[in-house]
Amino acid sequence: MEESFLAYTAGHADGSAGRRDAQRADDPETGPDYRIGVVDGGVAAFQAELIAEVRRLQDESL
C-alpha cells in the first residue's frame, strides 16, 4: 500500500511540474497510482494558474 501512495505522490509532483515519467507510468503495480497522481497534479497546477490570472485581472481593474 505504501508503494501506491509513493507512486501517487511522485505523479502529483510530476503533474504539477508539467512532466510525466513513462517508466513509472508503465509499472504494472504502481503505474495506475502514478498516472492518477499526474492528472491530479496537472489539475492542481491549472487551478493555481487560473486563480493567479483572476487575481491579476482583478488588480488591473482597480
Buried (B, 14 or more C-beta within 10 A) or exposed (E): EEEBEBBBBBBBEBBBEEEBEEEBBEBEEBBBBBBBBBEBBBEEBEEEEEEEEEEEEEEEEE
